[in-house]
Amino acid sequence: MSIVNAKEMLLKATDGGYAVGAFNITNLIQMEAVIEAAVERSAPLIIQTSVTPSKFLGREVLVAIYRTLAEAAPIPICLHLDHCTDVGYCKDCAAAGYTNIMIDASKQGFEENIRQTREVADYAHGQGDISVEGELGTVAGVEDQVKVVEDETQLADPAAAVEFVERTGIDLFAPAIGTAHGVYKTSDPKVDFDRLAAIRKALETAGLQVPLVVHGGTGLPEHTVKKLLELGGAKFNVSTELKHSLIDATFDYLQANRGEYNPGKIDKAVKVAIKKTVNGWIDRLGCQGEA
């Protein structure tokens, strides 16, 4: 049960009216902390790595650690490659043992986005129990190597969503609806709820069971998260908040204990901070006890 792809857990989340947290990690301590928090709350979990940490740490190393920790955990856990723009590297990670792959060809034209996304979906599905996420429209902000400035942002077209999902064969769909990567410039960012509702209705009318993904979770206010849950958001990506938790916890510990040279104590402080962040999202998403 522990090592799974993302599709089945997210279909269950959609039916149950809750969502699964998808947390970007950059090291072993973060991965352990995220898993420990989810296990303690009996919550399903998606662990994500962006391309840069995947290459820096090594995809085979990350997969080995993931399998070791997930096999010992009593909850379903998915390992997801986030926002990869390189078709070849998507295939490499699928072959290495990632259980969900996101090919982000959203900055390409519609037809090229479909072509690249379909190529990854066909390859991943041919490798076995691997699900694939695709994106239509572009999400503003910076996520690893993917940078989209505000004037390049293009929201997903509900009329094109059905064609995109059907032609690509994806398992998860990430439509751009106004959320952003990084830190929002306002405390109440404008999210196009009507667009997400129209996309969900169009997919359901076409008979397509494809869980919806919300990018840019960090900084979304409670009422926005609640509304996105009501509209079918089943996977919420959280990256920047975990980075802040790691760096702030490290800084605070060093400031308070500058004379100490014990890395293990720093790791413990970081783990406490990461678990607090993850627990907050488990509460917001309503996924406690759903593993």
C-alpha atoms as one frame of an Amber mdcrd trajectory, in Angstrom:
protein
   0.000   0.000   0.000   2.791   2.403   0.801   4.402   2.841  -2.643   1.729
   4.140  -5.004   1.167   6.506  -7.875  -0.897   9.642  -7.392  -4.017   8.926
  -9.437  -5.889   6.504  -7.185  -5.301   8.475  -3.981  -6.442  11.660  -5.710
  -9.567  10.088  -7.199 -10.432   9.015  -3.654  -9.720  12.555  -2.414 -11.983
  14.054  -5.096 -14.826  11.743  -4.106 -14.238  12.439  -0.402 -14.098  16.218
  -0.700 -10.589  16.558   0.713  -7.158  17.016  -0.868  -3.676  15.517  -0.564
  -0.678  17.673   0.271   2.199  17.476  -2.230   5.353  18.716  -0.530   8.578
  19.649  -2.302  11.634  18.412  -0.436  15.320  19.101  -1.007  17.015  16.703
   1.415  16.622  13.599   3.587  15.630  15.517   6.725  12.704  17.156   4.936
  11.598  13.835   3.448  11.683  12.157   6.861   9.799  15.023   8.482   7.070
  15.089   5.841   6.548  11.325   6.123   6.558  11.362   9.931   3.927  14.092
  10.022   1.693  12.253   7.537   2.076   8.932   9.368   1.204  10.504  12.718
  -1.974  11.965  11.197  -2.767   8.930   8.989  -2.828  11.146   5.906  -2.018
  10.127   2.311   1.085  11.863   1.018   2.820  13.044  -2.145   6.527  13.791
  -1.873   7.788  16.044  -4.640  11.220  16.924  -5.947  11.959  19.635  -8.460
  14.476  18.914 -11.198  17.462  20.665  -9.591  17.484  18.710  -6.280  16.672
  15.548  -8.226  19.808  15.984 -10.302  21.948  17.269  -7.415  21.079  14.437
  -5.014  20.653  11.847  -7.760  17.325  10.415  -8.881  18.377   6.852  -8.004
  19.420   7.974  -4.509  16.103   9.764  -3.954  14.142   6.763  -5.181  16.111
   4.429  -2.893  15.467   6.630   0.153  11.814   7.031  -0.797  11.315   3.284
  -1.148  13.079   2.582   2.145  10.944   5.076   4.076   7.667   4.443   2.238
   7.823   0.656   2.549   7.979   1.039   6.329   5.093   3.516   6.462   1.430
   2.496   6.948   0.144   5.182   4.561   0.141   5.537   0.753   3.077   7.649
  -0.415   3.844   8.838  -3.941   7.166  10.210  -5.245   6.514  12.945  -7.798
   8.822  14.778 -10.213   7.626  18.372 -10.273   7.651  20.832 -13.196  10.081
  19.035 -15.473  10.380  20.675 -18.895  12.716  18.005 -20.300  10.960  15.000
 -21.840  14.135  12.933 -21.573  14.572  13.589 -17.858  10.901  12.777 -17.243
  11.547   9.377 -18.804  14.749   8.913 -16.777  12.889   9.523 -13.512  10.030
   7.231 -14.502  12.535   4.492 -15.266  14.362   5.137 -11.977  11.247   4.592
  -9.850   9.380   7.880  -9.450   5.686   7.016  -9.258   4.266  10.259 -10.665
   5.773  12.512 -13.321   4.863  16.080 -14.236   5.862  17.132 -17.716   5.529
  20.912 -17.850   5.285  21.923 -21.491   2.893  24.748 -20.631   5.103  27.444
 -22.163   4.941  25.650 -25.512   2.142  26.112 -28.019  -0.995  24.033 -27.550
  -0.074  21.341 -30.066   3.515  21.042 -28.840   2.319  20.878 -25.243   0.056
  17.999 -26.230   2.811  16.236 -28.172   5.385  16.382 -25.353   2.862  15.526
 -22.644   1.544  12.564 -24.641   5.072  11.273 -25.198   5.788  11.275 -21.452
   2.388   9.762 -20.605   2.844   6.923 -23.091   6.334   6.187 -21.787   5.410
   6.339 -18.098   2.326   4.170 -18.536   4.432   1.678 -20.441   6.853   1.469
 -17.506   4.168   0.272 -15.129   2.209   1.850 -12.280   3.225   5.469 -12.921
   0.801   8.369 -13.279   1.431  11.604 -15.192   0.479  15.234 -14.562   0.154
  17.826 -17.309  -0.403  21.571 -17.221  -2.483  23.858 -19.439  -1.911  27.578
 -19.192   1.044  29.020 -17.301   1.438  29.610 -13.552   3.249  32.822 -12.640
   6.309  32.878 -10.391   9.426  30.747 -10.054   9.534  26.998  -9.405  13.050
  25.600  -9.685  14.152  26.168 -13.296  10.688  27.285 -14.475  10.174  31.063
 -14.406   7.025  32.772 -15.645   6.680  36.541 -15.271   3.207  38.000 -14.777
   2.805  39.308 -18.330   3.511  35.800 -19.653   0.839  34.203 -17.496  -1.992
  32.582 -19.414  -4.940  31.003 -17.661  -6.274  27.658 -18.825  -9.102  27.738
 -21.357 -12.013  25.552 -20.211 -12.941  24.887 -23.831  -9.468  23.471 -24.503
  -9.205  21.491 -21.256 -11.184  18.489 -22.450  -9.202  18.223 -25.688  -5.926
  18.539 -23.802  -6.793  15.807 -21.303  -8.197  13.462 -23.945  -5.323  13.823
 -26.390  -2.507  13.626 -23.832  -3.820  10.695 -21.794  -2.729  12.346 -18.536
  -3.864  11.116 -15.135  -3.784  14.471 -13.276  -4.610  17.901 -14.670  -3.069
  21.195 -13.513  -4.992  24.108 -15.050  -3.633  27.612 -14.542  -6.300  29.518
 -12.588  -4.371  32.476 -11.154  -2.345  30.861  -8.376   1.400  31.483  -8.402
   4.670  29.922  -7.330   6.762  31.606  -4.658   5.435  34.325  -2.350   2.231
  36.172  -3.252   2.435  39.955  -3.441  -0.954  40.291  -1.747  -2.546  38.625
   1.267  -5.608  37.721  -0.832  -4.468  36.728  -4.333  -7.076  36.703  -7.091
  -7.921  33.138  -8.078 -10.367  32.435 -10.904 -12.808  30.118  -9.137 -15.322
  30.322 -11.974 -12.686  29.075 -14.405 -11.884  26.056 -12.240 -15.598  25.298
 -11.868 -16.065  25.484 -15.636 -13.088  23.202 -16.232 -14.347  20.620 -13.738
 -17.834  20.676 -15.287 -16.434  20.301 -18.814 -14.307  17.311 -17.801 -17.186
  15.632 -15.969 -19.546  16.210 -18.899 -16.991  14.510 -21.153 -16.815  11.572
 -18.756 -13.198  12.220 -17.795 -12.139  11.291 -14.250  -8.995  13.372 -13.879
  -8.096  14.832 -10.456  -7.367  18.570 -10.445  -4.072  19.998  -9.175  -3.597
  23.372  -7.479  -0.113  24.851  -7.865   1.213  27.640  -5.655  -0.213  26.581
  -2.297   2.154  28.691  -0.172   0.427  31.835   1.032  -3.111  31.016  -0.065
  -5.566  32.235   2.606  -7.829  29.775   4.376 -10.983  30.817   2.552  -9.293
  30.373  -0.830  -8.082  26.886   0.060 -11.580  25.979   1.262 -13.173  27.225
  -1.966 -10.659  25.361  -4.130 -11.418  22.182  -2.178 -15.123  22.663  -2.801
 -14.421  23.052  -6.533 -12.500  19.783  -6.742  -8.880  20.668  -6.026  -7.428
  17.286  -5.022  -3.664  17.941  -4.944  -2.155  21.084  -3.410   1.512  21.783
  -4.139   3.553  23.292  -1.297   7.187  24.193  -1.970   8.188  27.690  -0.875
   6.744  27.275   2.624   8.921  24.232   3.289  12.008  26.091   2.080  11.227
  28.934   4.461  10.660  26.481   7.314  14.024  24.832   6.713  16.044  28.042
   6.373  14.298  29.943   9.171  14.644  27.027  11.621  18.325  26.693  10.780
  18.921  30.440  11.188  17.024  30.637  14.470  18.894  27.663  15.920  22.290
  29.035  14.918  21.481  32.442  16.353  20.483  30.905  19.677  23.317  28.352
  19.800  26.197  29.948  17.925  28.803  28.251  20.067  27.569  24.729  19.288
  28.832  22.574  16.431  26.344  19.727  16.443  24.612  19.303  13.053  22.239
  16.733  14.507  20.614  19.366  16.714  20.078  21.597  13.684  18.467  18.677
  11.858  16.105  18.105  14.802  15.096  21.771  14.835  14.463  21.668  11.087
  12.397  18.497  11.403  10.176  20.071  14.069   9.584  23.105  11.836   8.822
  21.044   8.739   6.379  18.823  10.617   4.576  21.896  11.927   4.192  23.195
   8.380   2.936  19.854   7.061   0.483  19.469   9.954  -0.965  22.863   9.132
  -1.635  21.741   5.584  -3.119  18.415   6.664  -5.598  20.438   8.738  -6.422
  22.786   5.844  -6.856  20.004   3.324  -8.950  17.755   5.572  -6.948  14.617
   4.808  -6.267  13.402   8.360  -7.376   9.795   8.757  -7.823   9.282   5.014
  -4.782   7.042   4.481
